[in-house]
């Protein structure tokens, strides 16, 4: 019975930490970086996460880099005619004492020309570069897409 409890705790705790990653850099906190996984034949992907700025001044996300793909900051939108568009952004301002969500249908990291196959539950490193806070390397968890991420 003790072995079962110990094993359960290891699997539960490991899974919990994999799914609730946080990275901090000065007054910037980045939570839950993920890449939705739709299948092995993906040529492009998107990175989602939340940035929280607890500081008294704004900061600016100025660049993103990845070794496994071309990484860019993008914003999706739908116009009044129902036409979906994706716009490349040079930067994103993170106002003081606020948060910005990178999520489906809005801001996201666009990953183009994938150089390798994504694998469910592996991590991929992406570097975020901020004007004031500097750079931070994140491990994005590749997670099977759910209905909410499609």
Secondary structure, DSSP 8 states (H G I E B T S, - for coil): -HHHHHHHHHHHHHHHHHHS-EEEETTEEEEEEEEEE--TT-S-EEEEEEEEE-SSS-EEEEEEEESSSEEEEEEEEE-TTS-EEEEEES-EEE-TTEEEEE-TTSEEEEEES-SS---TT-EEEEEEEETTTEEEEEEEEEEE--GGG-
